[in-house]
Amino acid sequence: MTSGVTLNINYLNPYYTFDGISRDIGLYAQRFDPSAVHIANYSYQNFGAAVNYGVPISASNDQITFGYGYENSTLGVGNAPTVQVLDFFNQYNTAPTSNLIFNQLLLNLGWSHNSLDRAFLPTHGLVESATAQLSEPLSQKNLQYYKLGYSAKWFHPVVGDFVFTSLAETHYGEGLGSNKNLPFFQNFYSGGIGSVRGFSNNTLGPIDSLGNPIGGNLEANGSVAMIFPNYISPNTLRTSWFVDGGNVYDTHASTAPTGGATNPHAGTLRYSTGLNIEWKMPIMGVIDISFAKPINAQPHDQKDWFQFNFGAQF
C-alpha cells in the first residue's frame, strides 16, 4: 500500500538579479493516506504554488530566503474517525460526512549556511538552516498557525579517512487566533530514516483514541556517526555506524490527548544504533539503507530493523 502521491514542479533561476538574488517558482499537489504510513485515520489532499527568493548575505555561503504562496487543503475523515479528528471538525461546525476545505496564504522566511567541501558524501564542513512559516486564512474558515525549524549537520575528519558526523534538528509549531493548537494534520512525526532509525516510520510519540500515532507540535532528533573509509567506490558509496536519538511531543498534553489510549512511555527519548549505507545509483538517485536496533524500545513501540529510502532528481 502506498501512502499517496506527491507532485512537485520547480523552476529555479539562480541569477534572477545581477547581484546574485535567486528566485524559485514552485507548483505542487499531494494526495495523502496517513493510515498507510502508521498514522491516524483521515484523508488529506492539497495543491498550491509558491515563490521564494534567496539573498546571499556573505561570501561564506550564507543566505536569507523569503517568499509567499497559496495553498488549498481538503481534509476528510476515515472509516473510523478518532476523537481528535471529530473534535477538529466540531470546531468548524462541520459534519464528519463533509470535507473541510481551507484556503491559505503561506509566508516563508529562512536562513542557511553551507561550508561543506562537496554536495554529496562530504568529508568536512557544516550545513545548517533555520526556517519559519506563517499560515493565514484566505477564507472564512480560520486556520492560523506557525512553524519553526532548525537543523545542522557537521562533518569532521578524525584520523586517516575516518570521518565523524553529527546531526541535530528540531521543529515546533503552534496555532494562532481562537485555536492555540497546531492543526493535527500539520503535526510533526518521528521514527524511521531521517529521525530515529530502527523504529517504524512515524510511530513515535502521542497516539490517538484508537491507539494510532498522531504526531505532535514539537519534534527533536539527533544523531552521531562514524563514517568508514571506502576504497572501492569513494564517490558513490558510503557506510557508517550511527547512534540516533529523538521523539515527538504534544506540548499541550501531559499524557495522551483527550479520548486517547494511554501510553506511559510516549515522552521517553528513544535511541537506536546500527549500520547505514548511502549509495548513489544511476537513474534511481541516492539509496539510503539502514540496519538498526532500538536501544530502549518500550512496550507500545513498533520496531523495524531494516529500512530504506530512495529518490531521484530530474
VEXLUM-704491 format. One record per atom (N, C-alpha, C): residue number from 1; residue in one letter; z, y, x. Coordinates in steps of 0.02 Angstrom, whole numbers, plus 50000, padded with zeros to 5 digits. Atoms other than C-alpha are relative to their C-alpha. Layout:
// VEXLUM-704491
  nr rest    zz    yy    xx
 NUM    a     Z     Y     X
...
***
This chain:
// VEXLUM-704491
  nr rest    zz    yy    xx
   1    m 50000 49940 50042
   1    m 50000 50000 50000
   1    m 50000 50062 50044
   2    t 50001 49938 49963
   2    t 49956 50171 50065
   2    t 50044 50052 49967
   3    s 49956 49948 50025
   3    s 50066 50323 50046
   3    s 49962 50058 49967
   4    g 50039 49946 50030
   4    g 49924 50437 49991
   4    g 49941 50019 50044
   5    v 50059 49976 49965
   5    v 49775 50535 50052
   5    v 50011 50074 50017
   6    t 49994 49931 49978
   6    t 49776 50696 50153
   6    t 49935 50021 50033
   7    l 50061 49973 49971
   7    l 49625 50803 50196
   7    l 50014 50069 50027
   8    n 49992 49935 49968
   8    n 49631 50949 50318
   8    n 49935 50021 50032
   9    i 50058 49971 49967
   9    i 49488 51061 50371
   9    i 50022 50066 50031
  10    n 49979 49940 49964
  10    n 49522 51193 50504
  10    n 49944 50028 50043
  11    y 50046 49967 49955
  11    y 49417 51320 50594
  11    y 50040 50049 50043
  12    l 49962 49959 49953
  12    l 49495 51398 50749
  12    l 49953 50041 50043
  13    n 50036 49955 49955
  13    n 49422 51549 50836
  13    n 50050 50026 50051
  14    p 49950 49979 49951
  14    p 49523 51569 50998
  14    p 49990 50070 50026
  15    y 50014 49932 49976
  15    y 49441 51736 51036
  15    y 49978 50044 49941
  16    y 50015 49960 50060
  16    y 49447 51821 50866
  16    y 49994 50074 50018
  17    t 50006 49932 49974
  17    t 49476 51986 50958
  17    t 49991 49997 50075
  18    f 50013 49998 49928
  18    f 49432 52040 51135
  18    f 50064 49993 50041
  19    d 49938 50005 49962
  19    d 49616 52046 51186
  19    d 50036 49934 49991
  20    g 49973 50068 50000
  20    g 49645 51861 51152
  20    g 50036 49978 49937
  21    i 49970 50021 50062
  21    i 49708 51856 50972
  21    i 49955 49947 49968
  22    s 50037 50054 50032
  22    s 49657 51693 50887
  22    s 50009 50002 49924
  23    r 49993 50006 50073
  23    r 49626 51658 50703
  23    r 49983 49929 49980
  24    d 50010 50068 50025
  24    d 49642 51491 50616
  24    d 49996 50002 49924
  25    i 50010 50003 50072
  25    i 49574 51463 50440
  25    i 50002 49926 49980
  26    g 49992 50069 50019
  26    g 49627 51303 50353
  26    g 49997 49988 49925
  27    l 49999 50024 50069
  27    l 49597 51210 50189
  27    l 50031 49931 50001
  28    y 49969 50066 50001
  28    y 49699 51059 50139
  28    y 50011 49976 49928
  29    a 49984 50031 50064
  29    a 49730 50938 49996
  29    a 50038 49935 50014
  30    q 49958 50059 49989
  30    q 49858 50799 49979
  30    q 50018 49968 49934
  31    r 49975 50040 50056
  31    r 49896 50662 49856
  31    r 50049 49950 50029
  32    f 49946 50035 49966
  32    f 50062 50580 49897
  32    f 50037 49955 49952
  33    d 49959 50048 50037
  33    d 50151 50425 49833
  33    d 50062 49984 50040
  34    p 49940 50008 49958
  34    p 50327 50438 49904
  34    p 50029 49929 49998
  35    s 49970 50067 50005
  35    s 50381 50266 49839
  35    s 49968 49951 50049
  36    a 50034 50045 49953
  36    a 50254 50186 49958
  36    a 50028 50005 50070
  37    v 49971 49991 49934
  37    v 50349 50253 50109
  37    v 50076 50005 49996
  38    h 49927 50009 50005
  38    h 50526 50208 50055
  38    h 50037 50060 49972
  39    i 49967 49939 50025
  39    i 50562 50375 49967
  39    i 50007 49995 49924
  40    a 49987 49998 50071
  40    a 50622 50417 49791
  40    a 49935 49999 49959
  41    n 50058 50012 50041
  41    n 50503 50378 49647
  41    n 49979 50064 49962
  42    y 50031 49944 50034
  42    y 50397 50529 49598
  42    y 49929 50007 50027
  43    s 50068 49988 49976
  43    s 50219 50591 49617
  43    s 49993 50073 50020
  44    y 50007 49932 49974
  44    y 50165 50745 49714
  44    y 49929 50008 50028
  45    q 50065 49984 49971
  45    q 49996 50822 49750
  45    q 49993 50075 50006
  46    n 50009 49929 49990
  46    n 49944 50991 49816
  46    n 49934 50015 50034
  47    f 50057 49976 49962
  47    f 49800 51092 49883
  47    f 50012 50073 50015
  48    g 49988 49930 49981
  48    g 49792 51259 49970
  48    g 49955 50022 50056
  49    a 50037 49969 49946
  49    a 49721 51374 50100
  49    a 50047 50046 50039
  50    a 49956 49959 49959
  50    a 49798 51469 50245
  50    a 49959 50034 50055
  51    v 50029 49963 49944
  51    v 49751 51599 50375
  51    v 50057 50018 50047
  52    n 49948 49987 49950
  52    n 49854 51611 50535
  52    n 49970 50031 50062
  53    y 50021 49965 49940
  53    y 49841 51723 50687
  53    y 50048 49984 50058
  54    g 49960 50012 49940
  54    g 49901 51690 50865
  54    g 49993 50059 50048
  55    v 50000 49941 49956
  55    v 49951 51835 50978
  55    v 50034 49982 50066
  56    p 49967 50014 49935
  56    p 49982 51799 51164
  56    p 50045 50058 50019
  57    i 49953 49948 49983
  57    i 50134 51893 51225
  57    i 50022 49998 50073
  58    s 49984 50002 49929
  58    s 50147 51841 51408
  58    s 49947 49959 50035
  59    a 50047 50038 49960
  59    a 50048 51766 51549
  59    a 50021 49927 50008
  60    s 49974 50068 49992
  60    s 50155 51608 51542
  60    s 49995 49960 49935
  61    n 50016 50040 50060
  61    n 50079 51539 51380
  61    n 50052 50008 49944
  62    d 49958 49985 50059
  62    d 50200 51621 51257
  62    d 49956 50032 49947
  63    q 50043 49976 50055
  63    q 50126 51658 51087
  63    q 50040 50010 49937
  64    i 49973 49988 50066
  64    i 50179 51733 50921
  64    i 49946 49983 49949
  65    t 50047 50015 50053
  65    t 50096 51664 50765
  65    t 50027 50027 49934
  66    f 49981 49978 50067
  66    f 50096 51734 50589
  66    f 49940 49991 49954
  67    g 50055 50010 50047
  67    g 49996 51709 50432
  67    g 50025 49993 49929
  68    y 49985 50004 50071
  68    y 49990 51681 50246
  68    y 49955 49946 49969
  69    g 50039 50051 50032
  69    g 49925 51553 50124
  69    g 50016 49994 49926
  70    y 49990 50014 50071
  70    y 49909 51495 49944
  70    y 50006 49924 49992
  71    e 49992 50071 50013
  71    e 49968 51326 49879
  71    e 50012 49987 49927
  72    n 49990 50025 50068
  72    n 49955 51239 49711
  72    n 50029 49930 50004
  73    s 49965 50064 49997
  73    s 50076 51095 49686
  73    s 50010 49972 49930
  74    t 49988 50034 50063
  74    t 50090 50968 49546
  74    t 50050 49944 50011
  75    l 49945 50049 49993
  75    l 50248 50865 49525
  75    l 50007 49960 49936
  76    g 49990 50043 50058
  76    g 50269 50716 49410
  76    g 50053 49948 50014
  77    v 49949 50051 49992
  77    v 50400 50583 49379
  77    v 49966 49932 50005
  78    g 50026 50067 49995
  78    g 50376 50400 49419
  78    g 50019 49959 49938
  79    n 49984 50044 50056
  79    n 50401 50250 49306
  79    n 50074 49995 49987
  80    a 49927 50003 50008
  80    a 50589 50252 49337
  80    a 50030 50062 50033
  81    p 49976 49937 49969
  81    p 50641 50434 49366
  81    p 50074 49998 50015
  82    t 49930 49998 49979
  82    t 50804 50465 49457
  82    t 50035 50060 49969
  83    v 49961 49944 50024
  83    v 50944 50582 49408
  83    v 49978 50065 50033
  84    q 50018 49940 49962
  84    q 50890 50704 49544
  84    q 49933 50028 49976
  85    v 50065 49978 50025
  85    v 50709 50711 49481
  85    v 50007 50030 49930
  86    l 49991 49976 50068
  86    l 50761 50732 49299
  86    l 50037 50067 49999
  87    d 49963 49936 49996
  87    d 50885 50870 49344
  87    d 49954 50057 50020
  88    f 50046 49948 49978
  88    f 50747 50965 49433
  88    f 49954 50021 49943
  89    f 50042 49984 50058
  89    f 50633 50954 49279
  89    f 50038 50040 49948
  90    n 49959 49965 50050
  90    n 50776 51012 49167
  90    n 50010 50074 50018
  91    q 49993 49930 49979
  91    q 50793 51172 49271
  91    q 49943 50043 49972
  92    y 50058 49963 50025
  92    y 50621 51222 49206
  92    y 49985 49984 49927
  93    n 50006 50017 50071
  93    n 50648 51156 49029
  93    n 49934 49963 49986
  94    t 50063 50037 50005
  94    t 50502 51038 49055
  94    t 50015 49926 49987
  95    a 49991 50071 50016
  95    a 50493 50864 48978
  95    a 49974 49958 50058
  96    p 50023 50043 49945
  96    p 50479 50724 49107
  96    p 49931 49971 49990
  97    t 50067 50027 50013
  97    t 50319 50668 49020
  97    t 49945 50049 50020
  98    s 50048 49949 49979
  98    s 50235 50830 49076
  98    s 50007 50012 50075
  99    n 49998 49983 49929
  99    n 50191 50882 49253
  99    n 50024 50072 50009
 100    l 49981 49932 49980
 100    l 50268 51033 49338
 100    l 49947 50026 50049
 101    i 50051 49971 49957
 101    i 50138 51148 49417
 101    i 50026 50066 50028
 102    f 49977 49940 49966
 102    f 50183 51281 49546
 102    f 49943 50031 50039
 103    n 50047 49962 49959
 103    n 50075 51417 49622
 103    n 50041 50044 50047
 104    q 49956 49970 49951
 104    q 50150 51482 49783
 104    q 49962 50041 50052
 105    l 50022 49963 49941
 105    l 50122 51615 49915
 105    l 50043 49978 50059
 106    l 49964 50023 49940
 106    l 50170 51548 50088
 106    l 49991 50051 50056
 107    l 50001 49954 49943
 107    l 50215 51666 50230
 107    l 50028 49964 50061
 108    n 49982 50038 49940
 108    n 50224 51593 50406
 108    n 50011 50046 50060
 109    l 49986 49964 49938
 109    l 50298 51656 50568
 109    l 50023 49949 50052
 110    g 49981 50048 49949
 110    g 50318 51565 50733
 110    g 49994 50027 50070
 111    w 50004 49985 49928
 111    w 50338 51570 50921
 111    w 49992 49935 50037
 112    s 50009 50061 49960
 112    s 50281 51444 51051
 112    s 49995 50017 50074
 113    h 50005 49995 49927
 113    h 50291 51418 51238
 113    h 49976 49933 50027
 114    n 50027 50062 49974
 114    n 50195 51290 51339
 114    n 49987 50008 50075
 115    s 50011 49999 49927
 115    s 50210 51261 51527
 115    s 49985 49930 50026
 116    l 50016 50068 49979
 116    l 50153 51079 51531
 116    l 49942 50001 50049
 117    d 50054 50003 49951
 117    d 50041 51028 51675
 117    d 49935 49974 49971
 118    r 50060 50022 50035
 118    r 49919 50944 51554
 118    r 50018 49983 49928
 119    a 49988 50009 50071
 119    a 49898 50918 51368
 119    a 50020 49929 49982
 120    f 49986 50069 50015
 120    f 49901 50727 51366
 120    f 50034 49967 50059
 121    l 49960 50034 49949
 121    l 50028 50624 51464
 121    l 50022 50048 50055
 122    p 49976 49953 49949
 122    p 50109 50773 51553
 122    p 50053 49969 50044
 123    t 49949 50025 49953
 123    t 50223 50745 51703
 123    t 50054 50051 50015
 124    h 49947 49950 49992
 124    h 50317 50909 51712
 124    h 49983 50061 49956
 125    g 50009 49940 50041
 125    g 50344 51067 51610
 125    g 50039 49995 49935
 126    l 49963 49993 50063
 126    l 50416 51122 51443
 126    l 49953 50026 49946
 127    v 50035 49975 50059
 127    v 50338 51143 51272
 127    v 50053 50008 49945
 128    e 49952 49987 50053
 128    e 50442 51223 51133
 128    e 49971 50047 49949
 129    s 50025 49957 50054
 129    s 50416 51310 50968
 129    s 50055 50012 49949
 130    a 49956 49983 50055
 130    a 50511 51395 50828
 130    a 49957 50024 49943
 131    t 50041 49982 50058
 131    t 50442 51415 50652
 131    t 50044 50022 49942
 132    a 49967 49979 50062
 132    a 50490 51499 50489
 132    a 49947 50005 49946
 133    q 50046 49996 50057
 133    q 50409 51484 50319
 133    q 50038 50023 49938
 134    l 49972 49975 50062
 134    l 50446 51579 50159
 134    l 49951 49986 49944
 135    s 50041 50016 50058
 135    s 50381 51519 49990
 135    s 50021 50045 49942
 136    e 49987 49955 50056
 136    e 50367 51646 49849
 136    e 49955 49981 49941
 137    p 50040 50021 50058
 137    p 50307 51610 49670
 137    p 49945 50049 49982
 138    l 50054 49960 50026
 138    l 50141 51673 49604
 138    l 49990 49988 49925
 139    s 50003 50015 50071
 139    s 50175 51610 49428
 139    s 50070 50009 49971
 140    q 49936 49991 50033
 140    q 50317 51615 49301
 140    q 50052 49949 50023
 141    k 49953 50050 49976
 141    k 50395 51458 49373
 141    k 50028 50023 50068
 142    n 49967 49970 49942
 142    n 50520 51524 49500
 142    n 50018 49946 50051
 143    l 49987 50048 49947
 143    l 50511 51415 49656
 143    l 50000 50038 50066
 144    q 49992 49961 49938
 144    q 50579 51509 49806
 144    q 50041 49960 50050
 145    y 49962 50034 49948
 145    y 50635 51431 49969
 145    y 49974 50022 50068
 146    y 50022 49987 49931
 146    y 50626 51449 50157
 146    y 50016 49939 50043
 147    k 49990 50054 49953
 147    k 50613 51327 50301
 147    k 50000 50028 50071
 148    l 49997 49981 49930
 148    l 50661 51349 50484
 148    l 49995 49937 50043
 149    g 50006 50058 49957
 149    g 50619 51234 50628
 149    g 49999 50019 50073
 150    y 50003 49990 49927
 150    y 50639 51218 50816
 150    y 49990 49932 50033
 151    s 50009 50062 49962
 151    s 50577 51086 50938
 151    s 49986 50017 50072
 152    a 50011 49991 49928
 152    a 50573 51068 51127
 152    a 49992 49931 50032
 153    k 50008 50062 49961
 153    k 50509 50932 51244
 153    k 49989 50019 50073
 154    w 49998 49983 49929
 154    w 50539 50934 51431
 154    w 49982 49939 50042
 155    f 50019 50053 49953
 155    f 50461 50830 51571
 155    f 50019 50022 50070
 156    h 49979 49983 49932
 156    h 50531 50821 51747
 156    h 49994 49939 50045
 157    p 50004 50057 49954
 157    p 50482 50707 51893
 157    p 50069 49986 50031
 158    v 49934 50019 49973
 158    v 50632 50609 51959
 158    v 49992 49975 50072
 159    v 50012 50026 49934
 159    v 50579 50503 52107
 159    v 49935 49960 49997
 160    g 50064 50034 50001
 160    g 50408 50437 52153
 160    g 49960 50023 49939
 161    d 50038 49986 50060
 161    d 50305 50425 51994
 161    d 50041 49991 49936
 162    f 49956 50002 50059
 162    f 50456 50407 51878
 162    f 50009 50071 49973
 163    v 49993 49934 50033
 163    v 50469 50550 51752
 163    v 50052 49995 49945
 164    f 49949 49996 50053
 164    f 50619 50595 51644
 164    f 49975 50049 49947
 165    t 50019 49956 50055
 165    t 50584 50671 51473
 165    t 50054 50001 49947
 166    s 49951 49993 50054
 166    s 50695 50736 51334
 166    s 49969 50041 49944
 167    l 50026 49967 50060
 167    l 50660 50795 51157
 167    l 50059 50020 49956
 168    a 49950 49978 50049
 168    a 50765 50897 51035
 168    a 49963 50037 49945
 169    e 50031 49964 50055
 169    e 50715 50957 50863
 169    e 50047 50002 49940
 170    t 49960 49992 50060
 170    t 50797 51021 50705
 170    t 49961 50040 49949
 171    h 50032 49965 50055
 171    h 50738 51081 50535
 171    h 50053 50014 49946
 172    y 49952 49980 50050
 172    y 50833 51173 50399
 172    y 49964 50038 49945
 173    g 50031 49965 50056
 173    g 50788 51236 50225
 173    g 50050 50014 49946
 174    e 49957 49981 50056
 174    e 50870 51322 50077
 174    e 49957 50029 49944
 175    g 50031 49967 50056
 175    g 50821 51379 49904
 175    g 50022 50072 49995
 176    l 49985 49929 50010
 176    l 50819 51562 49855
 176    l 50000 50014 49925
 177    g 49999 49982 50070
 177    g 50846 51652 49691
 177    g 50051 49960 49961
 178    s 49952 50035 50043
 178    s 50927 51555 49549
 178    s 50017 49930 50024
 179    n 49987 50067 49975
 179    n 50912 51387 49637
 179    n 50013 50003 50075
 180    k 49981 49994 49930
 180    k 51006 51380 49801
 180    k 49982 49938 50041
 181    n 50018 50061 49965
 181    n 50947 51204 49844
 181    n 49926 49999 50018
 182    l 50070 50012 49982
 182    l 50787 51163 49937
 182    l 49971 49951 49949
 183    p 50030 50049 50046
 183    p 50669 51079 49812
 183    p 49997 49931 50032
 184    f 49993 50066 49970
 184    f 50691 50892 49836
 184    f 49934 49975 50030
 185    f 50064 50024 49973
 185    f 50504 50864 49865
 185    f 49980 50038 50063
 186    q 50010 49967 49936
 186    q 50515 50983 50014
 186    q 50051 49977 50052
 187    n 49948 50025 49955
 187    n 50658 50885 50094
 187    n 49971 49974 50066
 188    f 50016 50030 49935
 188    f 50656 50827 50275
 188    f 50023 49927 50000
 189    y 49983 50071 49996
 189    y 50663 50642 50321
 189    y 50007 49978 50072
 190    s 49989 50026 49933
 190    s 50717 50540 50470
 190    s 49997 49924 49999
 191    g 50008 50072 49993
 191    g 50686 50364 50532
 191    g 49928 49984 50017
 192    g 50068 50019 49980
 192    g 50536 50290 50623
 192    g 49975 50041 50058
 193    i 50031 49964 49945
 193    i 50417 50355 50755
 193    i 50000 50075 49984
 194    g 49994 49928 50010
 194    g 50443 50542 50778
 194    g 50070 50022 49986
 195    s 49929 49982 50012
 195    s 50630 50534 50741
 195    s 50045 49947 50033
 196    v 49957 50053 49973
 196    v 50739 50378 50763
 196    v 49964 49933 49992
 197    r 50037 50063 50003
 197    r 50635 50226 50805
 197    r 50048 49941 49992
 198    g 49958 50058 50014
 198    g 50700 50055 50754
 198    g 50027 49999 49930
 199    f 49983 49995 50071
 199    f 50744 50116 50579
 199    f 49936 50012 49960
 200    s 50061 49994 50040
 200    s 50614 50106 50441
 200    s 49985 50074 49985
 201    n 50022 49932 50010
 201    n 50513 50263 50410
 201    n 50034 50033 49941
 202    n 49974 49956 50053
 202    n 50602 50400 50310
 202    n 50061 49972 49963
 203    t 49947 50034 50039
 203    t 50751 50290 50262
 203    t 50071 50024 50015
 204    l 49932 49979 49983
 204    l 50900 50376 50344
 204    l 50023 50057 49954
 205    g 49973 49942 50036
 205    g 51017 50499 50258
 205    g 50015 49987 49927
 206    p 49981 50004 50070
 206    p 51055 50536 50074
 206    p 49955 49954 49959
 207    i 50038 50043 50045
 207    i 51000 50419 49935
 207    i 50008 50025 49928
 208    d 49999 49976 50069
 208    d 50961 50449 49751
 208    d 50037 49951 49955
 209    s 49962 50040 50048
 209    s 51031 50371 49593
 209    s 49978 49928 49996
 210    l 50024 50069 49998
 210    l 50926 50215 49618
 210    l 50008 49968 50069
 211    g 49987 50026 49933
 211    g 50979 50194 49799
 211    g 49942 50009 50048
 212    n 50057 49987 49955
 212    n 50815 50257 49875
 212    n 50012 50064 50040
 213    p 49992 49938 49960
 213    p 50811 50385 50017
 213    p 49967 50059 49966
 214    i 50027 49939 50031
 214    i 50784 50562 49954
 214    i 49998 50058 50050
 215    g 50004 49948 49949
 215    g 50798 50660 50117
 215    g 50054 50053 49992
 216    g 49951 49947 50002
 216    g 50896 50819 50145
 216    g 49971 50065 50027
 217    n 50023 49934 49978
 217    n 50885 51003 50191
 217    n 50016 50015 50073
 218    l 49985 49992 49929
 218    l 50946 50978 50370
 218    l 49982 49936 50037
 219    e 50019 50057 49958
 219    e 50868 50864 50500
 219    e 50015 50016 50072
 220    a 49987 49992 49928
 220    a 50922 50840 50681
 220    a 49983 49935 50035
 221    n 50021 50059 49962
 221    n 50840 50720 50803
 221    n 49996 50018 50074
 222    g 50005 49991 49929
 222    g 50844 50697 50991
 222    g 49981 49935 50034
 223    s 50021 50060 49964
 223    s 50778 50578 51122
 223    s 50000 50014 50074
 224    v 50008 49998 49928
 224    v 50787 50544 51308
 224    v 49962 49937 50021
 225    a 50040 50057 49979
 225    a 50668 50429 51402
 225    a 49983 50004 50074
 226    m 50024 50005 49931
 226    m 50617 50369 51574
 226    m 49930 49970 49998
 227    i 50070 50021 49999
 227    i 50429 50356 51600
 227    i 49988 49961 50064
 228    f 50013 50043 49942
 228    f 50373 50215 51715
 228    f 49934 50017 50033
 229    p 50065 49991 49966
 229    p 50237 50229 51847
 229    p 49947 49953 49971
 230    n 50055 50040 50025
 230    n 50068 50165 51790
 230    n 49941 50008 50047
 231    y 50054 49997 49951
 231    y 49940 50124 51923
 231    y 49935 49969 49975
 232    i 50060 50032 50028
 232    i 49816 50034 51809
 232    i 49956 50051 49965
 233    s 50037 49951 50039
 233    s 49764 50173 51691
 233    s 50043 50062 49989
 234    p 49951 49945 50006
 234    p 49870 50328 51726
 234    p 49978 50056 49954
 235    n 50023 49945 50043
 235    n 49761 50445 51621
 235    n 49994 49981 49927
 236    t 50007 50020 50069
 236    t 49757 50341 51462
 236    t 50058 49958 49974
 237    l 49946 50045 50021
 237    l 49914 50231 51458
 237    l 50066 50021 50030
 238    r 49933 49982 49976
 238    r 50100 50270 51471
 238    r 50052 49956 49966
 239    t 49944 50038 50027
 239    t 50256 50163 51450
 239    t 50066 50033 50019
 240    s 49935 49968 49986
 240    s 50436 50224 51438
 240    s 50055 49962 49963
 241    w 49940 50026 50033
 241    w 50612 50165 51396
 241    w 50038 50059 49972
 242    f 49972 49942 50034
 242    f 50698 50278 51270
 242    f 50066 49984 49966
 243    v 49941 50002 50045
 243    v 50860 50313 51177
 243    v 49991 50056 49950
 244    d 50007 49951 50054
 244    d 50843 50402 51009
 244    d 50066 50011 49965
 245    g 49942 49987 50042
 245    g 50975 50484 50901
 245    g 49983 50052 49948
 246    g 50014 49949 50050
 246    g 50972 50581 50738
 246    g 50017 49977 49930
 247    n 49990 50015 50070
 247    n 50990 50588 50550
 247    n 49978 50061 49959
 248    v 50017 49945 50046
 248    v 50955 50698 50398
 248    v 50058 50007 49951
 249    y 49940 49986 50039
 249    y 51086 50781 50286
 249    y 49983 50046 49941
 250    d 49999 49952 50055
 250    d 51111 50868 50119
 250    d 50063 50042 50009
 251    t 49942 49958 49985
 251    t 51224 51015 50164
 251    t 50036 50023 49937
 252    h 49967 49979 50062
 252    h 51265 51045 49980
 252    h 50040 49943 49968
 253    a 49963 50057 50028
 253    a 51343 50874 49952
 253    a 50038 49966 50056
 254    s 49958 50033 49950
 254    s 51488 50797 50047
 254    s 49991 49925 49998
 255    t 50014 50072 50006
 255    t 51443 50624 49981
 255    t 49930 49993 49972
 256    a 50065 50009 50030
 256    a 51297 50555 49884
 256    a 49986 50054 49948
 257    p 50015 49951 50052
 257    p 51204 50675 49767
 257    p 50026 49979 49932
 258    t 49975 50014 50067
 258    t 51261 50687 49586
 258    t 49960 49943 49969
 259    g 50033 50057 50031
 259    g 51223 50523 49499
 259    g 49973 49950 50050
 260    g 50029 50043 49949
 260    g 51177 50442 49664
 260    g 50043 49940 50016
 261    a 49962 50057 49974
 261    a 51226 50275 49734
 261    a 50038 50022 50061
 262    t 49959 49979 49943
 262    t 51363 50291 49862
 262    t 49977 49965 50064
 263    n 50014 50027 49934
 263    n 51328 50266 50046
 263    n 50048 50033 50049
 264    p 49949 49967 49959
 264    p 51484 50300 50151
 264    p 49978 50014 50071
 265    h 50023 49990 49931
 265    h 51384 50293 50313
 265    h 49939 50046 50004
 266    a 50061 49961 50001
 266    a 51245 50412 50261
 266    a 49999 50054 50054
 267    g 49999 49944 49953
 267    g 51303 50552 50376
 267    g 50010 49982 50073
 268    t 49989 50021 49931
 268    t 51332 50449 50533
 268    t 49936 50005 50041
 269    l 50058 49999 49956
 269    l 51214 50486 50676
 269    l 49978 49929 50018
 270    r 50026 50066 49982
 270    r 51102 50337 50709
 270    r 49969 50004 50069
 271    y 50028 50004 49933
 271    y 51049 50281 50882
 271    y 49959 49936 50007
 272    s 50040 50059 49986
 272    s 50919 50161 50946
 272    s 49974 50004 50072
 273    t 50028 50002 49933
 273    t 50841 50107 51110
 273    t 49943 49949 50001
 274    g 50055 50047 49996
 274    g 50682 50020 51160
 274    g 49944 50024 50045
 275    l 50058 49987 49959
 275    l 50510 50024 51240
 275    l 49946 50034 49958
 276    n 50053 49965 50035
 276    n 50372 50145 51192
 276    n 49936 49999 50041
 277    i 50065 50001 49968
 277    i 50186 50136 51232
 277    i 49955 50052 49967
 278    e 50050 49952 50023
 278    e 50062 50280 51217
 278    e 49933 49980 50032
 279    w 50064 50024 49976
 279    w 49881 50228 51231
 279    w 49944 50041 49968
 280    k 50056 49959 50023
 280    k 49730 50343 51217
 280    k 49937 49957 50000
 281    m 50059 50043 50007
 281    m 49582 50244 51149
 281    m 49941 50040 49975
 282    p 50060 49966 50027
 282    p 49403 50299 51117
 282    p 49996 49993 49924
 283    i 50011 49997 50073
 283    i 49365 50346 50935
 283    i 50066 50000 49961
 284    m 49938 50006 50038
 284    m 49537 50292 50871
 284    m 50051 50053 50019
 285    g 49952 49949 49979
 285    g 49629 50427 50968
 285    g 50060 49968 50034
 286    v 49939 50023 49967
 286    v 49809 50402 51026
 286    v 50038 49951 49956
 287    i 49959 50049 50035
 287    i 49904 50246 50975
 287    i 50070 50003 50031
 288    d 49930 49997 49979
 288    d 50094 50259 50984
 288    d 50035 49938 49973
 289    i 49969 50064 50018
 289    i 50185 50090 50984
 289    i 50072 49999 50027
 290    s 49931 50006 49977
 290    s 50373 50061 50992
 290    s 50029 49932 49981
 291    f 49960 50059 50011
 291    f 50483 49907 51008
 291    f 50073 50024 50008
 292    a 49935 49967 49999
 292    a 50658 49968 50962
 292    a 50054 49958 49967
 293    k 49942 50033 50029
 293    k 50831 49901 50924
 293    k 50052 50052 49982
 294    p 49947 49954 50019
 294    p 50957 50003 50823
 294    p 50065 49983 50036
 295    i 49937 50010 49964
 295    i 51121 50027 50917
 295    i 50059 49996 49951
 296    n 49943 49997 50046
 296    n 51237 50068 50771
 296    n 49978 49997 49927
 297    a 50023 50006 50068
 297    a 51149 50011 50613
 297    a 50058 49987 49952
 298    q 49949 50006 50051
 298    q 51254 50022 50454
 298    q 49975 49954 49944
 299    p 50019 50049 50051
 299    p 51256 49905 50301
 299    p 49940 50019 49957
 300    h 50054 49979 50045
 300    h 51133 50009 50198
 300    h 49935 50014 50036
 301    d 50059 49980 49962
 301    d 51008 50039 50338
 301    d 49943 49949 49995
 302    q 50060 50041 49997
 302    q 50831 49973 50339
 302    q 49972 50003 50071
 303    k 50019 50003 49930
 303    k 50778 49915 50512
 303    k 49928 49975 50008
 304    d 50069 50019 49986
 304    d 50605 49895 50586
 304    d 49990 50001 50076
 305    w 50000 50003 49927
 305    w 50595 49835 50766
 305    w 49932 50017 50031
 306    f 50067 49985 49976
 306    f 50406 49857 50783
 306    f 49968 50054 49956
 307    q 50032 49946 50038
 307    q 50320 50020 50733
 307    q 49941 50028 50040
 308    f 50056 49969 49965
 308    f 50155 50104 50773
 308    f 49971 50056 49957
 309    n 50033 49944 50032
 309    n 50060 50261 50732
 309    n 49937 50016 50040
 310    f 50060 49982 49964
 310    f 49884 50315 50774
 310    f 49964 50056 49962
 311    g 50037 49946 50031
 311    g 49771 50462 50742
 311    g 49941 50019 50044
 312    a 50059 49978 49964
 312    a 49602 50530 50791
 312    a 49987 50072 49984
 313    q 50019 49931 50009
 313    q 49540 50706 50813
 313    q 49923 50006 50000
 314    f 50072 49991 50004
 314    f 49365 50762 50763
 314    f 49983 50074 50008
***
